Amino acid sequence: MMPLGRKSSLVFALSAIFPLLHPTSVSLALDPEPQEPHGKANVIGEYIAETGFYQSMRLTEDAPIVSTRSKYQDITVVESDYYGKILVLDGVVQLTEKDADSYNEMMAHIPMMSHNAPSRVLVIGGGDGYVLSEVLKHPMVEHVDHVDLDEGVISVCRDYFSWGKAWDDPRVKLHVADGAAFIRDVEAGSYDVIIQDSSDPFTWDDDGAVIDLPSGVLYSQSHFENLVRVLSPGGALNLQAETFQIPSDLKGIGNWRSNLLDAGFKSAKYGSLAISSYPTGQIGFMLCKKSPEDNDRIPTIDDVVRRFGEMVRKGKATSYYQPKLQLSSFDLPLW
């Protein structure tokens, strides 16, 4: 398992800092770049060979705030006038201060609000700590196990991002470990909610051939079966599920949904969110529910509104998630 990897499927990531980048060198179909002082633009960009899509974000001229290497990957924090601080792993954007709320709030609050009383939670991946910080806004939470492989990412995000104090909460137990291996040893029915904020299971080479990545084990049938096993009756799983705007990702979404249902989940629904710093501006998640006990109460939208109001009154407001998204994020286009 790779910690906190891609949150969208890409084949090529440009270096975090380029003194001069000509988009036309990536694709002749792109418009010429805007004129920059001295003819230079400091940007980070990504290209999807499958669709020919390219986008970039302009950075400040300052040196990286952090540039280090962990046991597993290069870790960089750079800055943009618009997006604020940007976390980059192996040259690939993971999150920005500007719009990290959309992905992380939806990954956390959608499954938390779908459970009537989420007291025990497991977070796999998400080494930046943002999902963890959102889970802790729920007063019902008594214990969170956070499992991530790369302690280096956690250390950097503790120091340089505003949500970095999440690990100091006494309800949290951090495990620097492989997520798939960790869950194999967990007792059945241990968690009410599991959130899997993992890296991409696959990417492509320059010729468009699929390359399986280490995190693919977190999308395997045996891992899905373990997720069902360690959830309590009526438990919820939410996992990173790519964008529907890349054909191979869309195919993967369909396969994962079928495999999750085969693994024993009662339901598996794809939800969508908007995020401008991820290529195509859209990414999704898969909310899965385990069959409840006969007398279990399913939260209604009125319950969600009430619980959300309590969070806000206690100073735990969100900036993207709101109760209507609990239902509307699952309303998808016909494609």
Secondary structure by P-SEA (a helix, b strand, c coil): ccccccccccccccccccccccccccccccccccccccccccccccccccccbbbbbbbcccccccccccccbbbbbbccccccbbbbcccccccccccaaaaaaaacaaaaaacccccbbbbcccccaaaaaaaaccccccbbbbbbccaaaaaaaacccccccccccccbbbbcccaaaaaaacccccccbbbbbccccccccccbbbbbccccccccaaaaaaaaaacccbbbbbccccccccaaaaaaaaaaaaaaaaacccbbbbbbbbbccccccbbbbbbbbccccccbbbbcaaaaaaaaaaaaaaccccccccccccccccccccc
